[in-house]
Amino acid sequence: MLILGLILLVLGLVLDIGILWTIGVILLVVGAVLFLLGSTGRAVGGRRHWY
């Protein structure tokens, strides 16, 4: 999710498409939160590990 958010963010900036930039920022924030929760050992979405 972090990588997809970064790709959309860059594409939105390069192609000057506002909706891609907005979606990219949202995906980066959500991905960062999920990464932090997962790295602390906390269960995310009812699962402790994502394979």
PyMOL commands that set and color helices and strands:
alter all, ss='L'
color gray80, all
select helices_A, chain A and resi 2-15+18-39
alter helices_A, ss='H'
color red, helices_A
deselect
rebuild
show_as cartoon
